[in-house]
Amino acid sequence: PNIPRSALADSRVVNYTSRDGVALWGYLTTPNGGAGPYPTVILPHGGPQSRDSYDFDIVVQFLVSRGYAVFQPNFRGSEGSGRSFARAGFRQWGGVMQNDVTDGVQHLITTGVAARDRICIAGMSYGGYAALAGASLTPDLYKCAISIAGISDLPELLETSRSDAGRRSALYAYDQERVGDPSENRDQLNAASPRRRIDQITIPILLIHGEEDTVTLASQS
């Protein structure tokens, strides 16, 4: 309520193409007045079976009021673009889902929207994972990362799911289908876990987590 109405900005759709030729898009909101390249916050959504929508977002508008451009990519694995698009993100944590975010950032740099040396990646839940993955998989792309209730260790996430819900539970089956199966692709899960790639991280990271979080345990932060 303390953001001046004059500081509220319009969002627009930005279309881009992934490195493997898939048509992608996201929402871009830039400060009123002036021109890019802007200091930019990349804000992947949570879920990942979710999506960003064309509506008022208080976090986006606050950041824009401080002079940042904000980009919200709807990467593969997101809802709202058909079942095949959503399923394309299954077992792709740190894979094509992360590449889609990275390719969106590169598009913003190439088109003069984002200042190459002033980009931060931030998010909540899966978005927090994407922020940590950005810091560990593409450390030269970002100047900082913010993970709010994010996930850092995929094998631990699956082990917690199996322990809490049971090996034969619907929840664990859901997580196996979408994240991975530790008995089948543990090496891939380890490689996509930011906690296990700490030696690759060269930027400051802000971690925020509620100690009583029962969805994503605080131990992940």
Buried (B, 14 or more C-beta within 10 A) or exposed (E): EEEEEEBBBEBEEBEBEBEEEBEBBBBBBBBEEEEBBBBBBBBBBBBBBBBBBEEEBEEBBBBBBEEBBBBBBBBBBBBEBEEEBBBBBBBBBBBBBBBBBBBBBBBBBEEEBBBBEBBBBBBBBBBBBBBBBBBBBBBEBBBBBBBBBBBBBBBBBBEBBBEEBEEEEEEBBEBBEBBBBBEEBBEBBBBBBBBBBEEEBEBEBEBEBEEEBEEBBEEBB
